Amino acid sequence: MRVARYHGRRDVRIESIPTPEPGPGECLIEVEWCGICGTDLHEYLAGPLGIPTQDRPDPLTGGTMPVTIGHEVCGRIKTAPPGSNLQEGQPVMVDPHVPCRKCLSCNSGYDHLCDKLAFIGNSGRSCGGGLAEFVAVNAEHVHPLPANVSLDFAALIEPLVVGYHATQQAGVNLEGKSILILGAGPIGMALISNLRACRVKQILVSEPTAKRSLTVKDLVERIIDPRSEDVGDVCRQLTHDKGVDIVFDCAGVQVAMDAGLDALAFKGTYVNIAQWERPFGVNFRPFFLKEINIVSCCCYNDKDFHEVLELVRNEDKLHGYEQMVTKRIALEDLISSGLEELINHKDDHIKILVSPKLKAAK
Protein backbone atom coordinates (compact mmCIF):
# COMPACT_ATOMS: atom_id res chain seq x y z
CA MET A 1 0.00 0.00 0.00
CA ARG A 2 0.98 3.65 -0.41
CA VAL A 3 1.89 5.53 2.75
CA ALA A 4 3.48 8.78 3.93
CA ARG A 5 6.42 7.89 6.16
CA TYR A 6 8.42 10.22 8.38
CA HIS A 7 12.19 9.71 8.14
CA GLY A 8 13.29 12.91 9.87
CA ARG A 9 13.17 16.67 9.73
CA ARG A 10 11.69 17.82 6.40
CA ASP A 11 11.94 14.23 5.18
CA VAL A 12 8.52 12.68 4.58
CA ARG A 13 8.34 10.19 1.73
CA ILE A 14 5.48 8.57 -0.17
CA GLU A 15 6.47 4.89 -0.15
CA SER A 16 5.06 1.44 -0.83
CA ILE A 17 4.99 -0.99 2.12
CA PRO A 18 3.02 -4.17 2.85
CA THR A 19 -0.61 -3.68 3.81
CA PRO A 20 -0.84 -4.35 7.57
CA GLU A 21 -2.13 -7.69 8.80
CA PRO A 22 -4.58 -6.98 11.66
CA GLY A 23 -3.52 -8.58 14.95
CA PRO A 24 -5.84 -10.01 17.61
CA GLY A 25 -8.68 -7.58 18.34
CA GLU A 26 -7.70 -5.26 15.47
CA CYS A 27 -9.69 -3.89 12.53
CA LEU A 28 -8.33 -3.13 9.10
CA ILE A 29 -9.64 0.25 7.98
CA GLU A 30 -9.62 1.54 4.42
CA VAL A 31 -8.74 5.22 4.84
CA GLU A 32 -11.06 7.82 3.37
CA TRP A 33 -9.62 11.06 4.76
CA CYS A 34 -6.85 12.09 7.13
CA GLY A 35 -6.23 15.62 8.38
CA ILE A 36 -2.85 17.31 8.61
CA CYS A 37 -2.43 18.34 12.25
CA GLY A 38 -0.21 21.03 13.71
CA THR A 39 1.70 18.19 15.40
CA ASP A 40 2.53 16.71 11.99
CA LEU A 41 3.77 20.10 10.85
CA HIS A 42 5.91 20.59 13.98
CA GLU A 43 7.52 17.18 13.43
CA TYR A 44 8.17 17.98 9.78
CA LEU A 45 9.75 21.36 10.57
CA ALA A 46 11.62 20.67 13.82
CA GLY A 47 11.44 16.96 14.63
CA PRO A 48 11.81 14.32 15.57
CA LEU A 49 10.11 15.61 18.71
CA GLY A 50 7.50 13.06 19.82
CA ILE A 51 8.23 10.63 17.01
CA PRO A 52 10.51 7.86 18.36
CA THR A 53 14.07 7.41 17.09
CA GLN A 54 16.45 4.46 17.15
CA ASP A 55 18.07 5.70 20.37
CA ARG A 56 14.71 6.79 21.85
CA PRO A 57 12.09 4.11 21.09
CA ASP A 58 8.47 4.73 21.96
CA PRO A 59 8.01 3.63 25.61
CA LEU A 60 4.70 1.87 24.91
CA THR A 61 5.02 0.42 21.40
CA GLY A 62 8.82 0.13 21.18
CA GLY A 63 8.49 1.63 17.69
CA THR A 64 11.05 3.81 15.95
CA MET A 65 11.36 5.80 12.72
CA PRO A 66 10.37 5.60 9.96
CA VAL A 67 6.76 6.11 11.03
CA THR A 68 3.61 6.27 8.91
CA ILE A 69 2.13 9.56 10.11
CA GLY A 70 -1.41 10.94 10.41
CA HIS A 71 -3.82 10.64 13.34
CA GLU A 72 -6.99 12.53 12.29
CA VAL A 73 -8.31 9.56 10.34
CA CYS A 74 -11.65 8.18 9.19
CA GLY A 75 -12.60 5.45 6.75
CA ARG A 76 -14.51 2.19 6.27
CA ILE A 77 -14.07 -1.18 7.91
CA LYS A 78 -12.33 -3.67 5.63
CA THR A 79 -12.14 -6.47 8.20
CA ALA A 80 -13.26 -6.60 11.84
CA PRO A 81 -12.38 -8.98 14.69
CA PRO A 82 -14.92 -11.59 15.78
CA GLY A 83 -17.24 -10.40 18.51
CA SER A 84 -16.88 -6.69 17.75
CA ASN A 85 -19.82 -4.45 16.87
CA LEU A 86 -18.10 -3.49 13.59
CA GLN A 87 -18.97 -4.70 10.11
CA GLU A 88 -17.33 -4.60 6.70
CA GLY A 89 -18.06 -1.35 4.87
CA GLN A 90 -19.12 0.50 8.02
CA PRO A 91 -17.98 4.16 8.18
CA VAL A 92 -15.85 4.81 11.28
CA MET A 93 -13.70 7.35 13.07
CA VAL A 94 -10.46 6.45 14.86
CA ASP A 95 -9.60 7.59 18.38
CA PRO A 96 -5.81 7.81 17.99
CA HIS A 97 -4.69 8.17 21.61
CA VAL A 98 -3.29 4.90 23.01
CA PRO A 99 -2.76 4.76 26.81
CA CYS A 100 -1.12 1.89 28.64
CA ARG A 101 -4.23 1.23 30.84
CA LYS A 102 -1.93 0.29 33.73
CA CYS A 103 -0.38 3.43 35.25
CA LEU A 104 -1.79 5.65 38.01
CA SER A 105 -3.17 8.20 35.53
CA CYS A 106 -4.98 5.55 33.50
CA ASN A 107 -6.41 3.91 36.62
CA SER A 108 -7.54 7.31 37.94
CA GLY A 109 -9.63 8.13 34.86
CA TYR A 110 -7.00 10.37 33.25
CA ASP A 111 -5.85 8.09 30.45
CA HIS A 112 -4.77 11.11 28.37
CA LEU A 113 -2.08 11.81 31.01
CA CYS A 114 -0.70 8.27 30.75
CA ASP A 115 3.01 7.91 31.54
CA LYS A 116 3.52 6.09 28.22
CA LEU A 117 0.83 7.72 26.07
CA ALA A 118 1.22 6.76 22.42
CA PHE A 119 -0.61 8.02 19.33
CA ILE A 120 -1.61 6.22 16.18
CA GLY A 121 0.42 7.94 13.49
CA ASN A 122 3.18 9.00 15.84
CA SER A 123 4.49 6.03 17.80
CA GLY A 124 5.54 3.40 15.28
CA ARG A 125 4.96 -0.35 14.97
CA SER A 126 1.27 -1.32 15.02
CA CYS A 127 0.43 2.35 15.57
CA GLY A 128 1.04 3.19 11.91
CA GLY A 129 -0.99 6.24 10.94
CA GLY A 130 -3.77 7.33 8.64
CA LEU A 131 -1.76 8.92 5.83
CA ALA A 132 -1.97 5.57 4.08
CA GLU A 133 -4.39 3.43 2.11
CA PHE A 134 -5.07 1.19 5.12
CA VAL A 135 -4.49 1.30 8.86
CA ALA A 136 -4.78 -1.50 11.44
CA VAL A 137 -6.36 -0.30 14.69
CA ASN A 138 -7.50 -2.03 17.86
CA ALA A 139 -11.30 -2.23 17.78
CA GLU A 140 -11.59 -0.34 21.08
CA HIS A 141 -10.24 2.74 19.28
CA VAL A 142 -12.75 2.52 16.42
CA HIS A 143 -16.10 4.33 16.62
CA PRO A 144 -19.00 3.84 14.20
CA LEU A 145 -20.06 7.16 12.72
CA PRO A 146 -23.55 8.52 13.37
CA ALA A 147 -25.74 8.31 10.25
CA ASN A 148 -25.87 12.11 9.95
CA VAL A 149 -22.06 12.52 9.77
CA SER A 150 -20.46 12.30 6.34
CA LEU A 151 -17.06 10.68 5.88
CA ASP A 152 -16.13 13.87 4.00
CA PHE A 153 -15.98 15.67 7.35
CA ALA A 154 -15.54 12.88 9.91
CA ALA A 155 -11.77 13.44 10.23
CA LEU A 156 -12.65 16.75 11.92
CA ILE A 157 -14.06 14.88 14.90
CA GLU A 158 -10.57 14.52 16.40
CA PRO A 159 -9.92 18.28 16.63
CA LEU A 160 -13.51 18.69 17.85
CA VAL A 161 -12.63 16.38 20.75
CA VAL A 162 -9.58 18.53 21.55
CA GLY A 163 -11.85 21.57 21.70
CA TYR A 164 -14.41 19.73 23.81
CA HIS A 165 -11.77 18.70 26.37
CA ALA A 166 -10.74 22.35 26.67
CA THR A 167 -14.32 23.35 27.54
CA GLN A 168 -14.29 20.69 30.28
CA GLN A 169 -10.95 21.92 31.61
CA ALA A 170 -12.36 25.41 32.12
CA GLY A 171 -14.03 23.92 35.19
CA VAL A 172 -17.12 26.12 35.16
CA ASN A 173 -20.59 26.18 33.62
CA LEU A 174 -20.01 28.05 30.35
CA GLU A 175 -23.64 29.01 29.73
CA GLY A 176 -24.01 32.77 29.63
CA LYS A 177 -20.25 33.41 29.77
CA SER A 178 -18.22 35.81 27.62
CA ILE A 179 -15.36 34.01 25.87
CA LEU A 180 -12.19 35.14 24.10
CA ILE A 181 -10.39 32.71 21.77
CA LEU A 182 -6.82 33.51 20.80
CA GLY A 183 -6.31 32.19 17.27
CA ALA A 184 -8.84 30.99 14.67
CA GLY A 185 -6.95 27.93 13.47
CA PRO A 186 -8.32 24.36 13.57
CA ILE A 187 -8.61 24.15 17.36
CA GLY A 188 -10.00 27.67 17.58
CA MET A 189 -12.73 26.69 15.12
CA ALA A 190 -13.35 23.41 16.95
CA LEU A 191 -13.78 25.44 20.13
CA ILE A 192 -16.31 27.73 18.49
CA SER A 193 -18.54 24.76 17.62
CA ASN A 194 -18.24 23.33 21.13
CA LEU A 195 -18.86 26.67 22.84
CA ARG A 196 -22.01 27.27 20.82
CA ALA A 197 -23.31 23.96 22.14
CA CYS A 198 -22.63 25.30 25.67
CA ARG A 199 -24.87 28.33 25.04
CA VAL A 200 -22.24 30.91 25.91
CA LYS A 201 -23.23 34.57 25.85
CA GLN A 202 -20.67 35.73 23.31
CA ILE A 203 -17.56 34.51 21.55
CA LEU A 204 -14.82 36.97 20.64
CA VAL A 205 -11.86 35.87 18.54
CA SER A 206 -8.45 37.51 18.28
CA GLU A 207 -7.08 36.66 14.83
CA PRO A 208 -4.62 38.70 12.73
CA THR A 209 -5.11 37.00 9.35
CA ALA A 210 -7.80 38.13 6.96
CA LYS A 211 -8.70 34.73 5.47
CA ARG A 212 -9.13 32.99 8.82
CA SER A 213 -11.14 35.93 10.11
CA LEU A 214 -13.41 35.71 7.08
CA THR A 215 -13.97 31.98 7.67
CA VAL A 216 -15.21 32.41 11.25
CA LYS A 217 -16.84 35.86 11.16
CA ASP A 218 -20.38 34.50 10.83
CA LEU A 219 -19.88 32.07 13.72
CA VAL A 220 -18.85 34.59 16.41
CA GLU A 221 -19.92 37.95 17.78
CA ARG A 222 -16.70 39.82 17.01
CA ILE A 223 -13.33 39.32 15.32
CA ILE A 224 -10.55 41.40 16.87
CA ASP A 225 -7.47 42.22 14.79
CA PRO A 226 -4.61 42.36 17.35
CA ARG A 227 -2.39 44.22 14.86
CA SER A 228 -4.65 47.27 14.79
CA GLU A 229 -6.83 46.93 17.91
CA ASP A 230 -6.16 46.62 21.62
CA VAL A 231 -7.62 43.20 22.48
CA GLY A 232 -8.21 44.02 26.14
CA ASP A 233 -9.92 47.33 25.39
CA VAL A 234 -12.25 45.77 22.81
CA CYS A 235 -13.19 42.97 25.21
CA ARG A 236 -13.98 45.44 27.98
CA GLN A 237 -16.07 47.57 25.60
CA LEU A 238 -18.12 44.51 24.69
CA THR A 239 -18.59 43.34 28.29
CA HIS A 240 -19.54 46.61 30.01
CA ASP A 241 -15.96 47.10 31.31
CA LYS A 242 -15.93 43.70 33.02
CA GLY A 243 -13.65 41.77 30.67
CA VAL A 244 -14.21 38.24 29.41
CA ASP A 245 -14.88 35.36 31.79
CA ILE A 246 -12.63 32.83 30.04
CA VAL A 247 -9.76 32.95 27.55
CA PHE A 248 -8.86 29.93 25.44
CA ASP A 249 -5.32 30.21 24.08
CA CYS A 250 -4.95 28.43 20.73
CA ALA A 251 -2.09 30.67 19.58
CA GLY A 252 0.85 29.84 21.82
CA VAL A 253 2.73 33.14 21.45
CA GLN A 254 3.68 35.54 24.22
CA VAL A 255 2.07 38.66 22.76
CA ALA A 256 -1.28 36.85 22.49
CA MET A 257 -1.03 35.54 26.06
CA ASP A 258 -0.31 39.04 27.38
CA ALA A 259 -3.37 40.37 25.57
CA GLY A 260 -5.50 37.51 26.85
CA LEU A 261 -4.51 38.09 30.47
CA ASP A 262 -5.29 41.78 30.06
CA ALA A 263 -8.72 40.96 28.58
CA LEU A 264 -9.76 38.68 31.45
CA ALA A 265 -12.20 39.76 34.13
CA PHE A 266 -11.44 39.48 37.84
CA LYS A 267 -11.40 35.80 38.90
CA GLY A 268 -11.24 34.89 35.20
CA THR A 269 -9.90 31.61 33.81
CA TYR A 270 -7.14 31.27 31.23
CA VAL A 271 -7.10 27.88 29.46
CA ASN A 272 -3.99 27.04 27.45
CA ILE A 273 -4.52 24.55 24.61
CA ALA A 274 -1.65 25.68 22.39
CA GLN A 275 1.58 23.76 21.89
CA TRP A 276 4.18 26.38 22.80
CA GLU A 277 7.54 26.19 21.04
CA ARG A 278 9.34 28.03 23.86
CA PRO A 279 8.75 28.77 27.57
CA PHE A 280 6.12 31.42 28.27
CA GLY A 281 6.08 34.12 30.92
CA VAL A 282 3.04 35.16 32.95
CA ASN A 283 2.60 38.91 33.37
CA PHE A 284 2.51 39.07 37.15
CA ARG A 285 0.39 42.19 37.62
CA PRO A 286 -2.88 40.99 36.02
CA PHE A 287 -2.27 37.45 37.29
CA PHE A 288 -1.91 38.70 40.87
CA LEU A 289 -4.38 41.59 41.00
CA LYS A 290 -7.20 39.70 39.25
CA GLU A 291 -6.61 36.32 40.94
CA ILE A 292 -6.55 34.70 37.53
CA ASN A 293 -6.85 30.92 37.28
CA ILE A 294 -4.44 29.48 34.68
CA VAL A 295 -5.33 25.98 33.44
CA SER A 296 -3.40 23.52 31.31
CA CYS A 297 -5.23 21.44 28.70
CA CYS A 298 -3.66 18.27 27.28
CA CYS A 299 -5.26 16.21 24.47
CA TYR A 300 -8.43 14.37 25.49
CA ASN A 301 -9.57 11.14 27.12
CA ASP A 302 -11.89 8.23 26.31
CA LYS A 303 -14.86 9.98 27.88
CA ASP A 304 -14.36 13.11 25.77
CA PHE A 305 -14.34 11.09 22.55
CA HIS A 306 -17.60 9.29 23.38
CA GLU A 307 -19.32 12.52 24.42
CA VAL A 308 -18.35 14.37 21.24
CA LEU A 309 -19.71 11.51 19.15
CA GLU A 310 -23.01 11.99 20.98
CA LEU A 311 -22.88 15.72 20.24
CA VAL A 312 -22.33 15.20 16.51
CA ARG A 313 -25.11 12.60 16.52
CA ASN A 314 -27.45 15.32 17.80
CA GLU A 315 -27.84 17.60 14.79
CA ASP A 316 -28.87 20.54 16.97
CA LYS A 317 -25.59 20.63 18.91
CA LEU A 318 -22.42 21.17 16.85
CA HIS A 319 -22.45 23.57 13.91
CA GLY A 320 -19.92 25.26 11.64
CA TYR A 321 -17.01 22.85 12.03
CA GLU A 322 -17.27 21.83 8.36
CA GLN A 323 -15.96 25.29 7.43
CA MET A 324 -12.64 24.24 8.93
CA VAL A 325 -11.70 22.47 5.66
CA THR A 326 -9.84 24.81 3.33
CA LYS A 327 -8.25 22.28 0.96
CA ARG A 328 -8.41 18.60 -0.05
CA ILE A 329 -5.43 16.87 -1.64
CA ALA A 330 -4.18 13.46 -2.76
CA LEU A 331 -1.72 11.45 -0.67
CA GLU A 332 0.97 11.90 -3.35
CA ASP A 333 0.66 15.68 -2.99
CA LEU A 334 1.11 15.67 0.80
CA ILE A 335 4.54 17.30 0.81
CA SER A 336 4.16 19.99 -1.86
CA SER A 337 0.46 20.83 -1.45
CA GLY A 338 0.08 19.93 2.21
CA LEU A 339 3.09 20.32 4.51
CA GLU A 340 4.98 22.89 2.42
CA GLU A 341 1.74 24.72 1.63
CA LEU A 342 1.06 25.11 5.36
CA ILE A 343 4.59 26.40 5.90
CA ASN A 344 4.57 28.90 3.03
CA HIS A 345 0.89 29.90 3.09
CA LYS A 346 -0.23 29.02 6.62
CA ASP A 347 -2.55 32.01 6.90
CA ASP A 348 -4.55 30.82 3.89
CA HIS A 349 -5.58 27.55 5.56
CA ILE A 350 -7.28 26.08 8.57
CA LYS A 351 -7.46 22.34 7.85
CA ILE A 352 -6.09 20.41 4.86
CA LEU A 353 -7.54 16.92 4.39
CA VAL A 354 -5.66 14.18 2.54
CA SER A 355 -7.11 11.13 0.76
CA PRO A 356 -5.30 8.14 -0.77
CA LYS A 357 -8.28 7.85 -3.13
CA LEU A 358 -7.77 11.18 -4.89
CA LYS A 359 -5.66 11.43 -8.02
CA ALA A 360 -2.43 13.36 -7.67
CA ALA A 361 -2.31 16.83 -9.19
CA LYS A 362 -0.51 17.03 -12.52
C-alpha positions, 0 to 999 in steps of 0.5 A, spaced: 500 500 500 501 507 499 503 511 505 506 517 507 512 515 512 516 520 516 524 519 516 526 525 519 526 533 519 523 535 512 523 528 510 517 525 509 516 520 503 510 517 499 512 509 499 510 502 498 509 498 504 506 491 505 498 492 507 498 491 515 495 484 517 490 486 523 492 482 529 488 479 535 482 484 536 484 489 530 480 492 525 483 493 518 480 500 515 480 503 508 482 510 509 477 515 506 480 522 509 486 524 514 487 531 516 494 534 517 495 536 524 499 542 527 503 536 530 505 533 523 507 540 521 511 541 527 515 534 526 516 535 519 519 542 521 523 541 527 522 533 529 523 528 531 520 531 537 514 526 539 516 521 534 521 515 536 528 514 534 532 508 534 536 511 540 529 513 543 524 508 542 516 509 543 516 507 551 509 503 549 510 500 542 517 500 542 516 503 535 522 507 531 522 511 525 520 511 519 513 512 522 507 512 517 504 519 520 497 521 520 492 521 526 486 525 524 483 519 520 476 516 518 474 510 513 470 504 512 471 497 515 475 492 511 475 487 516 473 486 523 475 482 529 470 476 531 465 479 537 466 486 535 460 491 533 463 493 527 462 490 520 465 490 513 463 497 509 461 500 516 464 508 516 468 509 522 472 514 526 479 512 529 480 515 536 488 515 535 490 516 543 493 509 546 494 509 553 497 503 557 491 502 561 496 500 567 499 506 570 496 511 576 493 516 571 490 511 567 487 507 573 484 514 575 480 516 569 486 520 566 488 516 560 490 522 556 495 523 562 498 516 561 506 515 563 507 512 556 501 515 552 502 513 544 498 516 538 496 512 532 500 515 526 506 517 531 508 512 535 511 506 530 509 499 529 502 497 530 500 504 531 502 506 523 498 512 521 492 514 517 496 517 511 496 511 508 491 506 504 489 502 510 491 502 517 490 497 522 487 499 529 485 495 535 477 495 535 476 499 542 479 505 538 474 505 532 467 508 533 462 507 528 459 514 525 452 517 526 448 516 520 448 524 519 455 525 519 459 524 512 465 521 511 467 527 508 468 531 514 468 525 519 476 526 520 474 533 523 471 529 529 478 529 532 480 536 533 472 537 535 474 532 541 480 537 543 476 543 543 471 539 547 476 537 552 478 544 553 471 546 555 471 541 560 478 543 563 475 550 564 471 547 570 465 552 570 458 552 567 459 556 560 452 558 559 451 565 559 459 566 559 463 571 555 469 568 551 475 570 548 479 565 543 486 567 541 487 564 534 482 561 529 486 555 526 483 548 527 482 548 534 479 555 535 474 553 530 473 546 533 472 550 540 467 555 536 462 549 535 463 546 542 462 553 545 455 554 541 453 547 544 454 550 551 450 556 550 455 561 551 453 569 551 458 571 546 464 569 543 470 573 541 476 571 537 483 575 536 485 573 529 490 577 525 489 574 518 484 576 513 482 569 510 481 565 517 477 571 520 473 571 514 472 563 515 469 564 522 466 571 522 459 569 521 460 564 527 462 569 532 460 575 535 466 579 534 473 578 530 478 582 533 485 584 529 490 584 534 495 588 529 490 594 529 486 593 535 487 593 543 484 586 544 483 588 552 480 594 550 475 591 545 473 585 550 472 590 555 467 595 551 463 589 549 462 586 556 460 593 560 468 594 562 468 587 566 472 583 561 471 576 558 470 570 563 474 565 560 480 565 555 482 559 550 489 560 548 490 556 541 495 561 539 501 559 543 505 566 542 507 571 548 504 577 545 497 573 544 497 571 552 499 578 554 493 580 551 488 575 553 490 576 560 489 583 560 482 581 557 480 577 562 475 579 568 477 578 575 477 571 577 477 569 570 480 563 567 485 562 562 485 555 558 492 554 554 490 549 549 496 551 544 503 547 543 508 552 545 515 552 542 518 556 547 517 557 555 512 562 556 512 568 561 506 570 565 505 577 566 505 578 574 500 584 575 494 581 572 495 574 574 496 577 581 491 583 582 485 579 578 486 572 581 486 569 575 486 561 574 491 558 569 489 551 566 493 547 562 489 542 557 492 536 554 489 532 548 483 528 550 480 522 554 476 516 552 470 519 555 471 526 551 471 522 545 464 518 546 461 525 548 463 528 542 460 523 538 453 523 541 454 531 540 455 530 533 449 525 533 445 530 535 444 535 529 442 541 533 448 541 537 455 542 533 455 547 527 460 550 523 465 545 524 465 543 516 468 550 514 474 548 517 476 544 511 480 549 506 483 544 501 483 537 499 489 533 496 491 526 494 496 522 498 501 523 493 501 531 494 502 531 501 509 534 501 508 539 496 500 541 497 500 539 504 506 540 509 509 545 504 503 549 503 502 550 510 509 552 511 509 557 506 501 559 506 499 558 513 494 564 513 490 561 507 488 555 511 485 552 517 485 544 515 487 540 509 484 533 508 488 528 505 485 522 501 489 516 498 483 515 493 484 522 490 488 522 483 495 526 484 495 533 481 498 534 474 
